[in-house]
Amino acid sequence: MFLNYVRASLVYEYLDTPVHRLDIRVKLVYTISLIVALFLGHTMTTIYLAAVTTTLTLVGKVWRKVLTVLIAVMPIISAFITIYLTSLTLLHGVEANKALITVGTIAFKFMIAISTIVLLLCTTKPVHMRYLLYKLGLPPSIVESVILTLRFVPTAIEDVQHVKEAMNLRGYTLKGTSLAQKISYLRNMLTPLIVWYIERAHNVAEVLELRHFSSRVKSFRDIPKLRYCDALFLLLTLAPLIPLVFIEFRLHIP
């Protein structure tokens, strides 16, 4: 059931909100700038970006999707926190309080970055994403591979859920099993699906190549248009960010 929520969270859903109406180029510049600023800045930059990202998720009405994805990746973030915290305290001799603050800050930055990426995917039409990738000069094979990957991720999650339900109906569950058995369970479930999706992608690539897809002139029916309000959004969000990152970056360099 939870995988179904994650799958639904990665699917674009049209909503008439200011965030959905933003130009794809503006959202991409904002996302890249945010990720760079996150790992260059420190406390104040992180707080500012968290506030902006939270506001955008609320205005764009995708906060449930963002929250679902964050819950899904929480085990990975928890494992990273545990390993990194152990490394700082035992191997480098850092005090537990300082190590916990450092690791918690990094984990919080990862959560903001993931939220921004989910926000970009959930509020951008696939046709606009395809248009931008072509305008960036990427080869058609790479563009279509990216679009197909974004399209098949929800389908892959749904297939994993179906396989898991079928195995549960046959009495093959993870309750009361050891870690080795759980790893074996995931391997037996995921390996055939990965092989099948690789074969499926290869077949799609062959079909596109046989139809001379890469040699055709691409046409776009829905072309995104850059508006004054898009440029104003980028100015308002990035203008406070640049001096903030510069000041904090200078303060933390000995």
N, C-alpha and C positions, 0 to 999 in steps of 0.2 A: 504493500500500500504506500509506503513512504517513497519508494522509487517512482511511483506514479506521480507523486507531488513534485519530485525533482524533475522528471521528464516534462511535466506541464510548465515548470518554471523556466525551462530553457527554450520554450516555443514562443515566437513572437505573437503578440496579441494586440490588435489595433485598438488604441484608445485615443480619444481626442484630448490630449493634455499638452501643455507647453513643452514638456520634455520630448514627447513623441514627435512634435512638430519641428524640433531643432534639426538643423542640417547635419548630415552624417559626418561631414568634414569637421564641423565644429565639435561634435561629440568625440570624434577620434583625437583631435588635438587636445581636448580637455582630458581625455583618459590617459594619453601618453604623458602629458604634463603632470597629472596627478601622481602617476606611478614614479616618475623621475623625482618629483618633489618629496614624495614620501620617504625615499631612501637617501635623500640629501639633507632634508630638514630633520627637526627633532620634535620636541614636545608641542610647541605652539603651532607648528606646521601641521602636525598630526591632528591636533584638536580642530584646527580650522578646516582641514579636508574632511574630517569626520562629520563636522556640522554641515558642510556643503553637500556631501554625499547623502546624508540622511534627509536633508531637505529635498534633494532631487528625487530620491526614492519615494518620498511622500507625495510630492507634486505629481510625479509620473504614475502614481498608484501601482507601483510594483514592489512595495516593501514586503509583501507576503512572499513573493518569488525570491527576493534577495535573502530573506530570513530562512527560507527552505534550503537554499543552496548552502548558506553558511552552516546550518545544522548538519547538512550532509558531509561537508568537509571538516567538521569539527574534530572527528577522530584523527585525521591527518595532522591538523594543527596541534592537537593534544600530544601526539607522538613526537612532533618536532619540539614542542616545549619541553617535554620530558628529557629527550636526548640532549638538547642544547643546554638545559639547566644542569644536567648531570655533568656535562663536559666543562661548563664554567666553574662549578663548585669543586669538582674532584680533580680535574686535570690542570686547571689554571689557578686554582686557589682563590677565586673570587668569593666575597662574602655572600651568604644566602640571600639577604635582602636586596643587595645590588644586582645579583644575578637574576632574581625573580623579576625585578623592575625591567631589566634589559630584555629578558625573554618575553615578558608580557607586552612590552612596547612593540617588539618586532612582530609578535603574533597579531596584535591589534592593527598594525600596518598592513599585514597580509589580508586581514578581514576587510579593511577599507578598499584595498586593491581588487579583491574578488568581487566586492559589492559593486564597484564601478564597472567592472567588465560585464557582470550580469546585467547591470543597468543599460549598458551599451547594446547588448544583444537583445534584450527584451523590448527595447523602445525603438529599434531600427528595423526598417523593412529589409528583407533579404535582397530585394531588387536594388535598393540603395547601396547596400553593402557590396553587391556585385559591381555596380556602376563605379563606386569609389576605387575598388581594387583594379579595375581596368584603367581608370584614369591615372592611377599611380604607375602605370607602365608594366605591371606584372604580366608574365606569360599566361595565355589562356588556360594552360594545363594546371598552373598553380591556383589561379582564380577559381576555376570550377572545382578543383579538389577541396579548397577551403569551403566553398558553398555547400558542396555535397557532404563534407564532414559536419558542418553545422546542422545540416538537414537530417543526417543519419544518427546523430548523438541521441536525440529523444527516442528514435526508433530502436537503437541499440539498448537503451535503458529499459524500454518496454519488453524487448525480447528476453533480457536477463530476468525481468520479473516473471515472465511466462515460464521460463525454464525453472526458476526457483519454485514457483507454485506447483509445477508438474512433479518436481522431485519431492516436494513436501507431501503431495498426495500419494506418492509411492513409499512414504515412510522414511525418506532420507532427509533428516533434519540436522541442525547444528546443536540442538539442546543436549547438554550433558556430554559434549565431545571435547577432546583436547585441542590444543592449538595446531598440532600437526594434522589432525583430522579436518579442522576448519580450512587449513591451507589446501589440503587435498581436495576438499569439497569445492572451493573456489576455482582451483586449477581444472578440475573435471568439468565445471560449469562454463568457465570463460574461454578455455582453449578452443573448443569447437566453434564458438561464436566469433572469436577473433579470426580464425582461419576462414570462416564463411564470409565475414565482412571484407577481408582482404580479397577473396575471390570475387565478391560482388563488385567491389570498387574496380578491380581489374576488368571485369566484363563491361562496366559502364564506360571506362576509359577506352576500351576497344570499340564500342559502339560509337562514341563521339568521334574517334579518329577515323573510322570507316565512313562516317558522314561528313568528313572534312570540316569538323566544327572549328578547329583552330585556325583555318585559313579564311573563314568567313568574316565579313565586316559586321561587328556587333551593333545592334540597334537596341535602343532603350525607350520604352513607352513612358515610364515614370522617372523623370530626371529630377533629382533634388535641386532646389534653388536656394542660394545663399541670400538671406534677408538681413536687413539692418539690425533686427532684434537678435539674430544669431550672433552677429559680431559684438553686439552690446553684452550679451550673456558671457561671451568669452572674455571680454574686457573686464567685466565686473568680477568674475571668478578668479582670473589669473593676475589681475593688477595687484591685489594684496598679497598674492602668493610669492611673487618674485622678490620683493624686499624682505619678506619674512624668511624665505629660504636662505637668502644671502646673509642676513644678520645671524641666523642660527648656525649656518655653516662656518662663518668666520669665528663665532664665539667658541665652537667646539674644536677648532684647529689650534694646537699649541703653538 
